[in-house]
Amino acid sequence: MAQLTQVARFAAGLYRQKAVTAYHGYARHDPMALLQLGPARDNPYPIYERLRAEGPISRTRLGNWVSTSHPVCNRVLRDRHFGVRPEGPVEDDGFGLSFLELNPPDHTRLRRLATPAFSPKQMAGYRERIEKTVHQLIDDLPDGPFDLVPAFAAPLPIAVITDLLGIPNAHADDFAVWGATIGSALDGVKSLRHARELMAANASLAALFEQLFELRRRDPADDVISSVVAAEGERISGAEMVPLCTLLLIAGFETTVNLISNGVLALLDHPDEWAALGADPSLAANTVEGVLRFDPPVQRTARVALADVEVGGVTVRRGQFVATLIGGANRDPSVYAEPGRFDITRSLPVEHLAFSSGIHYCLGQPLARLEATIAFRVLAERRPGLRRAGRVVRRNAATIRGPLHLPLAD
């Protein structure tokens, strides 16, 4: 009976919050509420421009702050007066993503443990594997219409990150489902069904990782899980091992699948750019940067003030959050000329914020960049006649942006 009451309270609170968001979005036209609703799923950029018109940083209806300014967002992401969580104890919801949700010194300790997996030496060693996987996936594409996401954009990063972690190939399909489910929690729990799916994915991942930990204790290999096991007790506690590996899986999958999907979509929606890449495949690396600026897979993040701090002409009080809208900052006209124009040849005067900034700068960005560069180049070389062949279905998310389905044909 007590458990049923707890579930009922959770459901009531969840659906009440959804109703409040819908009211403030559709009835009051609140931009932060609108970003959680359907219209922003298709195109959040007009809403970012509404917020930009309010100034470099503005108050939200809940008393926090939001910014689409590149200088302000960059400052907040770098400033040590901000953290990813308030100081003191924070209730654990069971869906934490390791050092992504930790402040120093714990963040520093765990990040150092994972960093060697993404070194230049490691990336050089992965180039051949990525090339082979990309060509194999293209070989397997049908002659008729196909969906880019399940046929190409998702299998590539899954193959790479499971190999890097040391996960047997037999589990790759399961990891794709579990990874996508846990990644969807970045916007919060959406329903009771979503909560059940998250709990099941978490439990399945934890059980599998524990089995792999035990295997690598007996039989170490040259993979990340072996490195984590070797550091157990000295640099990482037993309770931190599953969240760390979960983070690396999610980060290695979610960012790259959406980077590739968003990139192909942008290229096909701009035929001159697609033709330019086909004529000069060496533009692939620059194409990646153009996509990351124009339509980044991670659209937003947030920081909390650990002390009173002045930013963008306002005082952010301790405990207040600043939502840094990366998708808007990457189109800041004070930084980028013609910010709404997609151009794979442009040189960026200032680095975009697609991989965040400061101490939480994306650890796996070298791998994501390498995978996307090879994917764009080989697709342009081998399938230059690609075109859209149906309706794009977007993810129901505000933090992660990308298609669930992207039908294509030659």
Beta strands, then each sheet from edge to edge (+ up, - down):
strand 1: 58-59
strand 2: 65-67
strand 3: 82-83
strand 4: 146-147
strand 5: 301-305
strand 6: 309-311
strand 7: 314-316
strand 8: 321-324
strand 9: 387-388
strand 10: 393-394
strand 11: 403-405
strand 12: 407-409
sheet 1: 1+ 2- 8- 5+ 3-
sheet 2: 4+ 12- 9+
sheet 3: 6+ 7-
sheet 4: 10+ 11-
end
